[in-house]
Amino acid sequence: MTKADLVNEISKTTGIEKAAVLATIEKFMEIVKESLAGGENVYLRGFGSFIVKTRCEKTARNISKNTTIVIPEHKIPAFKPARVFMDEVKK
C-alpha cells in the first residue's frame, strides 16, 4: 500500500477531503522524523513505537580494496510493533 492508497482509503472511509488527509499524514511523518532526530521516541498505544536504536562500533571489510574499516557507533530509526498489532498480523 502506498501513501496515495492510504490517503484514498482514509478519505473514502471517513468522508474527509483527500487534501486534508494528505496534509495530516505528511505532518504526522514530519513530527515523527523530527522527534526521532531529536532522540525522542514516539509511542502509539495499540500500534507500536518508533524508536531510536544505537548501533555499536564495529569492524568491517572492504572486499574490493582488501582493507578493514571501522564503522563508528551510530543511531538508526526503528519500529517496534505493539503486541496487539503483531497478534492481528499473525491471524
C-alpha positions in Angstrom: 0.0 0.0 0.0 1.4 3.4 -1.0 0.8 6.8 0.7 -1.6 7.6 -2.1 -3.6 4.4 -1.4 -3.6 5.2 2.3 -4.9 8.7 1.6 -7.6 7.3 -0.7 -8.7 4.7 1.8 -8.9 7.1 4.8 -10.7 9.7 2.6 -13.2 7.1 1.4 -14.0 5.7 4.9 -14.1 8.9 6.8 -15.5 11.4 4.2 -12.7 13.8 4.8 -11.2 15.5 1.7 -8.1 13.9 0.3 -6.1 17.1 0.6 -6.8 17.3 4.3 -5.9 13.6 4.8 -2.7 14.0 2.8 -1.7 17.1 4.9 -2.4 15.2 8.1 -0.3 12.2 7.0 2.6 14.5 5.9 2.5 16.4 9.2 2.5 13.1 11.1 5.5 11.8 9.3 7.3 15.1 9.7 6.7 15.1 13.5 7.8 11.5 13.8 11.0 12.3 11.9 11.7 15.4 14.0 11.1 13.6 17.2 13.4 10.7 16.3 16.1 13.1 15.1 15.9 14.8 18.5 16.4 11.5 20.2 12.8 11.3 21.4 10.8 8.1 20.8 7.1 8.1 19.6 4.7 5.7 21.3 1.3 4.9 19.7 -0.6 2.6 22.0 -2.1 -0.4 20.3 0.0 0.2 17.1 3.7 0.4 18.1 6.7 2.5 18.8 9.0 4.5 16.6 12.3 4.3 18.5 16.0 5.3 18.0 18.4 2.4 18.3 22.2 2.8 18.7 24.4 0.5 16.7 27.8 -0.2 18.3 31.1 0.5 16.6 32.2 -2.4 14.5 35.0 -3.5 12.2 34.1 -4.3 8.6 36.0 -5.4 5.5 36.2 -3.5 2.2 36.5 -6.6 -0.1 37.4 -4.6 -3.3 40.4 -3.0 -1.6 41.1 -5.8 0.9 41.2 -3.5 3.8 39.5 -3.2 7.2 37.4 -0.2 8.1 35.9 0.9 11.4 32.2 1.8 11.3 31.6 4.2 14.1 28.7 4.0 16.6 25.6 5.4 15.0 21.9 5.8 15.6 19.1 4.4 13.4 15.3 4.7 13.4 13.3 1.5 14.1 9.7 0.5 14.5 8.6 -2.0 17.2 5.0 -3.1 16.7 2.7 -3.5 19.7 1.7 -7.0 20.8 -1.9 -6.3 19.7 -0.6 -5.3 16.2 1.6 -8.4 15.9 -1.3 -10.7 17.0 -3.6 -9.1 14.3 -1.0 -9.7 11.6 -0.4 -13.3 12.7 -4.0 -14.3 12.2 
